[in-house]
Amino acid sequence: MTAPTLRGISSMATRQVLAELLVAYEQQTGQRAVIEAVGGVDAAKRVQAGEAFDVVVLASDAIDKLIAAGTIDAASKTDWVRSGVAVAVRAGAPLPDIGCEDAVRSAVLAARSISYSTGPSGVALARLFERWGIADEVAGRMVQAPPGVPVGSLVARGDVELGFQQLSELLNVDSITVVGPLPPAIQITTIFSSGVGTASKQPVAAKALLDFLASSAATEAKQRQGMDPA
């Protein structure tokens, strides 16, 4: 008898790598899983509201909050991938120097418009601008991408000049050029974790999938999508 399909939800940052890994997992085990990718804020709200998911994949701190709320099994939490932020411009545009912290600061000050996400990387970027003392100066040029909308799509359309988002979310966007990752001194790294929903009717099968996502068998897929194992 075929096992029931696992149902999950994730943020957009891990959409591509999960799509690849879920196919591999089904081929290996016969277990099918469907994980819906939406904006991380919306995903957390849906889980918090009691929508039943077998698997939840979000930034580590978001998983912690859902554990505290009783919607994720604390014992199931698994850190499985880490993701860094990169910078993008529209295809054909001049490439700014982002080789060091001062260069990135200068590029931000020179840009007519800057976009960032609603996720944890966007929050960290805003704090970085505050630390640099330029938050007020660039506030009128900041464009926050709506939940679930890739920063890269705004860059591709020419709506914004400089885009900051996790590399995994920029790699598969047409009509943009990824300038490169933020330099190590200011790199913003998000650890993504997974957990089994407390309402899951298949907790053992769900945890087996999470173990696969965190295993060495998933490393190459993570690296292809601009991420690293946690």
LOTIVEX-748389 format. One record per atom (N, C-alpha, C, O): residue in three letters; x, y, z. Coordinates in steps of 0.2 Angstrom, whole numbers, plus 2048, in hexadecimal, padded with zeros to 3 digits. Example, Ala and Ser with C-alpha at 12.3 -4.5 7.8 and 13.67 -1.06 7.14 Angstrom:
2
ala8427E4827
ala83E7EA827
ala8427F0827
ala8477EF82A
ser8407F5823
ser8447FB824
ser840800827
ser843806828
***
This chain:
230
met8047FA800
met800800800
met804806800
met809807804
thr80380B7FC
thr8078117FB
thr805816802
thr800816804
ala80B818804
ala80A81C80A
ala807823808
ala808826803
pro80382680D
pro80082C80B
pro80583280A
pro80B83280D
thr803836806
thr80883C804
thr80984080A
thr80484280E
leu80F84280C
leu811847811
leu80F84E80E
leu81184F809
arg80D852813
arg80B859811
arg80F85E815
arg81085D81B
gly812863812
gly816867815
gly81686E813
gly81387080E
ile819873816
ile81A87A814
ile82087C816
ile82487B81B
ser823881811
ser829884812
ser82988B810
ser82588D80D
ser82F88F812
ser83089580F
ser833895808
ser83588F806
met83389A804
met83589A7FD
met83C8997FC
met83E8967F7
ala84089A802
ala847899801
ala84A892800
ala84F8917FC
thr84688D802
thr848886801
thr8448837FC
thr84487D7FB
arg8408877F8
arg83B8837F3
arg83F87F7EE
arg83D8797ED
gln8448827EB
gln84887E7E6
gln84B8787E8
gln84B8727E5
val84F8797EE
val8528737F0
val84E86D7F3
val84F8677F2
leu84886F7F6
leu84386A7F8
leu8408677F2
leu83F8617F2
ala83F86A7ED
ala83C8677E7
ala8408627E4
ala83E85C7E3
glu8478637E4
glu84C85E7E2
glu84C8587E7
glu84C8527E5
leu84C85A7ED
leu84D8547F2
leu8478507F3
leu84884A7F4
leu8418537F2
leu83B84F7F3
leu83A84A7ED
leu8388447EE
val83D84C7E7
val83D8477E2
val8418417E3
val84083B7E2
ala8478437E6
ala84C83E7E7
ala84A8397ED
ala84B8337ED
tyr84783C7F2
tyr8448387F8
tyr83F8337F5
tyr83E82D7F7
glu83A8367F1
glu8358317EF
glu83882B7EB
glu8358267EB
gln83D82D7E6
gln8408287E2
gln8438227E7
gln84381C7E5
gln8468257EC
gln84A8207F1
gln84581C7F5
gln8468167F7
thr84081F7F7
thr83C81C7FD
thr83481A7FB
thr8318167FE
gly83281E7F5
gly82B81D7F3
gly8268227F7
gly8208227F6
gln8298257FC
gln82582A800
gln8258317FC
gln82A8347FB
arg81E8337FB
arg81D8397F7
arg81C83E7FD
arg81983D802
ala81F8447FB
ala81D84A800
ala81C8507FB
ala8208517F6
val8188547FD
val81685B7FA
val8178607FF
val814860804
ile81C8657FD
ile81D86A802
ile81C8717FE
ile81F8727F9
glu817874801
glu81587B7FE
glu81A880800
glu81B881806
ala81C8847FB
ala82188A7FD
ala81D8907FC
ala81A8927F7
val81D894802
val81A89B802
val81F89F806
val82489D808
gly81D8A5807
gly8218AA80B
gly8218A7812
gly81C8A5815
gly8278A8815
gly8298A581B
gly8248A8821
gly8228A4825
val8228AE820
val81E8B1825
val8178AE825
val8148AC82A
asp8148AD81E
asp80E8AA81D
asp80E8A381F
asp8098A0822
ala81389F81E
ala814898820
ala813897828
ala80F89382A
ala81789B82B
ala81789B833
ala81089D835
ala80D89983A
lys80C8A1832
lys8058A3834
lys80189D833
lys7FC89C838
arg80189A82E
arg7FD89482C
arg7FE88F831
arg7F988B834
val80488D833
val806888838
val80388A83F
val800886842
gln804890840
gln802893847
gln7FB893848
gln7F889184D
ala7F7894842
ala7F0894842
ala7ED88D843
ala7E788C843
gly7F1887842
gly7EF881843
gly7EE87D83D
gly7EB87783D
glu7F087F837
glu7F087B831
glu7F4875832
glu7FA876834
ala7F286F830
ala7F5869831
ala7FB86882C
ala7F9867826
phe80186782E
phe806865829
phe80A86082C
phe80B860832
asp80D85B828
asp81185682B
asp81885982C
asp81B857831
val81A85D827
val821860827
val821867827
val81D86A822
val82586B82A
val82587282A
val82D874829
val83187282D
val82E878824
val83587A823
val836881823
val83488581E
leu839884828
leu83A88C828
leu84088D82C
leu84488982E
ala84289482C
ala848896830
ala847893837
ala84289383A
ser84D89283A
ser84E88F840
ser84A892846
ser84688F84A
asp84A899846
asp84789D84B
asp83F89C84A
asp83B89C84F
ala83D89C844
ala83689B843
ala833894845
ala82E894848
ile83788F844
ile835888846
ile83588884E
ile831885851
asp83A88C851
asp83A88C859
asp83489085B
asp83188D860
lys831895858
lys82B89885A
lys825893859
lys82089385D
leu82588F854
leu81F88B853
leu820885858
leu81B88285A
ile82688385A
ile82787E85F
ile824881866
ile82087D869
ala825887867
ala82388A86D
ala81B88B86D
ala81888A872
ala81888B867
ala81188C867
ala80E885867
ala807885867
gly812880866
gly80F879867
gly80D876860
gly809871860
thr80F87985B
thr80D877854
thr812872851
thr81186F84B
ile818872853
ile81D86E851
ile82086A857
ile82186D85C
asp822864855
asp82485F85A
asp82C86185B
asp830861857
ala82D863862
ala834866863
ala839861862
ala83F862860
ala83885A863
ala83D855862
ala83F85485B
ala844851859
ser83A856856
ser83C85584F
ser84085A84C
ser84285A846
lys84186084F
lys84486684C
lys84B863849
lys84F86084D
thr84C865843
thr85286383F
thr85586983B
thr85286B837
asp85B86B83D
asp85F870839
asp86186C833
asp865867834
trp86086F82D
trp86286B827
trp86686F822
trp86986C81D
val865875821
val86887981C
val86A88081E
val866883822
arg86F88381C
arg87188A81D
arg87188E817
arg87388B812
ser86F894817
ser86E898811
ser87189F812
ser86F8A2817
gly8758A180D
gly8788A880E
gly8758AD809
gly8718AB804
val8768B380A
val8738B9806
val8788BB800
val87E8BB801
ala8758BC7FA
ala8798BE7F4
ala8768C57F2
ala8708C77F4
val8798C87ED
val8778CE7EA
val8768CD7E3
val8798CA7DF
ala8708D07E0
ala86F8D07D9
ala86D8D67D6
ala86A8DB7D9
val86E8D77D0
val86C8DD7CC
val8698DA7C5
val8698D47C4
arg8658DE7C2
arg8628DC7BC
arg8678DA7B6
arg86D8DD7B6
ala8668D57B2
ala86B8D37AD
ala86D8D97A9
ala8688DC7A6
gly8738D97A8
gly8768DF7A4
gly8788E57A7
gly87B8E97A4
ala8768E67AE
ala8778EC7B2
ala87F8EB7B4
ala8818E67B5
pro8828F17B5
pro8898F17B8
pro8898ED7BF
pro8848ED7C3
leu88E8E97C0
leu88F8E57C6
leu8928E97CB
leu8988EC7CA
pro88F8EA7D1
pro8928EE7D6
pro8978EA7DA
pro8978E47DA
asp89C8EE7DD
asp8A18EB7E1
asp89E8E97E7
asp89C8ED7EB
ile89E8E27E9
ile89C8E07F0
ile8A18DC7F3
ile8A08D77F7
gly8A78DD7F2
gly8AD8D97F4
gly8AF8DA7FB
gly8B28D57FE
cys8AC8DF7FE
cys8AD8E0806
cys8A88E4809
cys8A38E6805
glu8A88E480F
glu8A28E8813
glu8A18EF810
glu89C8F180F
asp8A78F3810
asp8A68FA80E
asp8A48FA806
asp8A08FF805
ala8A68F6802
ala8A38F67FB
ala89C8F57FB
ala8988F87F7
val8998F07FF
val8928EF7FF
val88E8F5801
val8898F77FF
arg8918F8807
arg88E8FE809
arg88D903804
arg888907803
ser893904800
ser8939097FB
ser88E9077F5
ser88B90C7F3
ala88D9017F4
ala8898FF7EF
ala8819007F1
ala87D9027EC
val8808FF7F7
val8799017F9
val8789087F9
val87290A7F7
leu87D90C7FB
leu87C9137FB
leu87B9167F4
leu87791B7F3
ala87E9137EF
ala87E9157E8
ala8789137E4
ala8769167DF
ala87490D7E7
ala86F90B7E3
ala86890F7E4
ala8679127E9
arg86590F7DE
arg85F9137DE
arg8599107E2
arg8559137E5
ser8599097E2
ser8549057E6
ser8578FF7E8
ser85C8FC7E5
ile8558FC7EE
ile8588F67F1
ile8528F27F3
ile84D8F47F6
ser8528EB7F2
ser84D8E77F4
ser8508E27F9
ser8558DF7F8
tyr84B8DF7FD
tyr84D8DA802
tyr8478D6804
tyr8418D9802
ser8478D1807
ser8418CC808
ser83E8CE80F
ser8418D1813
thr8388CA810
thr8358CB816
thr8388C681B
thr8368C6821
gly83C8C1819
gly83F8BC81D
gly8448BE822
gly8468C4822
pro8488B9825
pro84D8BB82A
pro8538BF827
pro8568C382A
ser8548BD821
ser85A8C181E
ser8588C881D
ser85D8CC81D
gly8528CA81B
gly8508D181A
gly8518D5821
gly8538DA821
val84E8D1826
val84F8D482D
val8568D682F
val8588DB831
ala85B8D182D
ala8628D282F
ala8658D782A
ala8698DB82D
leu8638D8824
leu8658DD820
leu8638E4822
leu8678E9822
ala85D8E5825
ala85B8EB827
ala85F8ED82D
ala8618F382E
arg8618E8832
arg8658E9837
arg86C8EB835
arg86F8F0839
leu86F8E8830
leu8758EA82D
leu8758F182B
leu87A8F582D
phe8708F4828
phe8708FB826
phe86F8FF82C
phe87290582B
glu86C8FD831
glu86C901837
glu87390283A
glu87590783C
arg8768FC83A
arg87D8FC83D
arg882901839
arg88690483C
trp881901832
trp88590582E
trp88390C82F
trp88791182D
gly87D90E832
gly87B915833
gly87891882C
gly87791E82C
ile875913828
ile872916822
ile86B914821
ile86891581C
ala868911826
ala86190F825
ala85C915823
ala85891481F
asp85D91B827
asp859920825
asp85A92381E
asp85592581A
glu86092381C
glu862925815
glu85F921810
glu85D92480B
val85F91B811
val85D91680B
val85591480C
val853911808
ala852916811
ala84B914813
ala84791580D
ala84291180C
gly84791B80A
gly84391C804
gly8449187FE
gly8409187F9
arg84A9157FE
arg84B9117F8
arg84B9097F9
arg84C9057F5
met8489087FF
met848900801
met8418FE7FF
met83C901800
val8418F87FB
val83B8F57F9
val83B8EE7FC
val83F8E97FA
gln8368EC800
gln8368E6803
gln8318E17FE
gln82B8E37FD
ala8348DC7FC
ala8308D77F8
ala82A8D47FC
ala82B8D2802
pro8248D47F9
pro81F8D17FD
pro8208CA7FE
pro8248C77FB
pro81D8C7804
pro81E8C0805
pro81D8BB7FF
pro8188BC7FC
gly8228B77FE
gly8218B27F9
gly8238B57F2
gly8238B17ED
val8258BB7F1
val8278BE7EB
val82F8BF7EB
val8328C27F0
pro8328BC7E7
pro83A8BC7E7
pro83C8C37E5
pro83A8C67E1
val8418C57E9
val8458CB7E8
val8478CB7E1
val8478D17DE
gly84A8C67DE
gly84C8C57D8
gly8478C77D2
gly8498CA7CD
ser8418C67D4
ser83C8C87CE
ser83B8CF7CE
ser83A8D27C9
leu83C8D37D4
leu83C8DA7D4
leu8428DD7D0
leu8418E27CC
val8488DA7D1
val84E8DC7CE
val84D8DB7C6
val84F8DF7C2
ala84A8D57C4
ala84A8D37BD
ala8458D87B9
ala8468D97B4
arg8408DA7BD
arg83B8DF7B9
arg83E8E67B9
arg83B8EA7B6
gly8448E77BD
gly8468EE7BD
gly8438F27C2
gly8448F87C2
asp83F8EF7C7
asp83B8F37CC
asp8408F67D1
asp8408FB7D4
val8468F27D2
val84B8F37D7
val8528F27D4
val8538EE7CF
glu8578F67D6
glu85D8F67D3
glu8628F07D6
glu8668ED7D3
leu8618F07DD
leu8668EB7E1
leu8618E77E5
leu85D8E97E9
gly8628E07E4
gly85E8DC7E8
gly8628D77ED
gly8688D57EB
phe8608D77F3
phe8638D27F8
phe85F8CD7FA
phe8598CE7FC
gln8618C77F9
gln85D8C17FB
gln8618BB7FB
gln8678BB7F9
gln85E8B67FF
gln8628AF7FF
gln8648AD7F8
gln8608AD7F3
leu86A8AB7F7
leu86D8A87F1
leu8688A37EE
leu8678A37E8
ser86589F7F2
ser8618997EF
ser85B89C7EC
ser8588997E7
glu8598A27EE
glu8538A57EB
glu8548AA7E5
glu8508AC7E1
leu85B8AB7E3
leu85D8AF7DE
leu85F8AB7D8
leu85F8AD7D2
leu8628A57D9
leu8658A07D4
leu86089F7CE
leu86389F7C9
asn85A89E7CF
asn85689C7CA
asn8518A17C7
asn84C8A07C4
val8538A77C8
val84F8AD7C5
val8528AF7BF
val8588B17BE
asp84E8B07BA
asp8518B27B3
asp8528BA7B3
asp84F8BD7B7
ser8568BC7AF
ser8578C37AD
ser85A8C77B3
ser8598CD7B4
ile85E8C47B7
ile8628C77BC
ile8698C47BC
ile86A8BF7BA
thr86D8C87BF
thr8748C57C0
thr8768C57C8
thr8758CA7CB
val8788BF7CA
val87A8BF7D1
val8818C17D2
val8858BE7CF
val8828C77D5
val8888CA7D5
val88D8C67DA
val8938C57D8
gly88A8C37DF
gly88E8BE7E3
gly88B8BF7EA
gly8868C27EC
pro88E8BA7EF
pro88C8BA7F6
pro88E8C17F9
pro8938C47F7
leu88B8C27FF
leu88E8C7803
leu8948C5806
leu8958BF807
pro8998CA807
pro8A08C880A
pro89F8C5811
pro89A8C6814
pro8A48C1813
pro8A38BD819
pro8A28C181F
pro89E8BF824
ala8A58C781F
ala8A48CC825
ala89D8CE826
ala89B8CF82C
ile8998CE821
ile8928D0822
ile88D8CB81F
ile8878CC81E
gln88F8C581E
gln88B8C081B
gln8858BE820
gln8868BE826
ile87F8BD81E
ile8798BC822
ile8778B5820
ile8758B381B
thr8788B1825
thr8778A9824
thr8708A7828
thr8708A982E
thr86C8A4824
thr8668A2828
thr86689A828
thr867897823
ile86589782E
ile86489082E
ile85D88E82E
ile859891831
phe85C88A829
phe855887828
phe85488082C
phe85987C82C
ser84F880830
ser84D87A834
ser847877831
ser84387A82E
ser846871833
ser83F86D831
ser83C86A838
ser84086983D
gly836869838
gly83386683D
gly82D86283B
gly82A864836
val82A85E83F
val82485A83E
val81F85D842
val81F85F848
gly81985F83E
gly813862841
gly81085D846
gly810857845
thr80E86084C
thr80B85C851
thr80485984F
thr802855852
ala80185C84A
ala7FB859847
ala7FC854842
ala7F785183F
ser803852840
ser80484D83B
ser80184683D
ser802844843
lys7FE843838
lys7FC83C839
lys801837837
lys801831838
gln80783A835
gln80D835832
gln813838835
gln818839831
pro81483983C
pro81A83C83F
pro82083883D
pro82683B83C
val82083183D
val82682D83C
val82882E834
val82E82F833
ala82482E830
ala82582F829
ala828836828
ala82D837824
ala82583B82B
ala82784282A
ala82E84382D
ala83284682A
lys830840833
lys836840836
lys83C83D831
lys84183F831
ala83A83782E
ala83E834829
ala840839824
ala846839821
leu83B83C821
leu83D84181C
leu84284781E
leu84684981B
leu840849824
leu84584E827
leu84C84C828
leu851850827
asp84C84682A
asp85384382B
asp857842824
asp85D844824
phe85384181F
phe856841818
phe858848816
phe85E848813
leu85484D817
leu856853815
leu85D856819
leu86085A816
ala85E85381F
ala864855822
ala86A851821
ala86F852824
ser86984B81D
ser86E84681C
ser873849817
ser87284D813
ser879845817
ser87E846812
ser87B84580B
ser87E848806
ala87684180A
ala873840803
ala870846800
ala86F8467FA
ala86F84B804
ala86C851802
ala871857800
ala86F85C7FE
thr877856802
thr87C85B802
thr87D85E7FB
thr87D8647FA
glu87D85A7F5
glu87F85C7EF
glu8798607EC
glu87A8667E9
ala87385E7EE
ala86D8627EC
ala86D8697EF
ala86C86E7EC
lys86F8697F5
lys86F8707F9
lys8748747F6
lys87387A7F5
gln87A8727F4
gln87F8767F1
gln87D8787EA
gln87F87E7E8
arg87A8747E6
arg8788767E0
arg87387C7E0
arg8738807DC
gln86F87D7E6
gln86A8827E7
gln86D8887EB
gln86988C7EE
gly8748887EC
gly87788E7EF
gly87788E7F6
gly8778937FA
met8768887F9
met876887800
met87B882803
met87E87F7FF
asp87B881809
asp88087D80D
asp87C879812
asp87887B815
pro87F872813
pro87C86F819
pro87D87381F
pro881876821
ala878872824
ala87887582A
ala87D87282F
ala87E874835
***
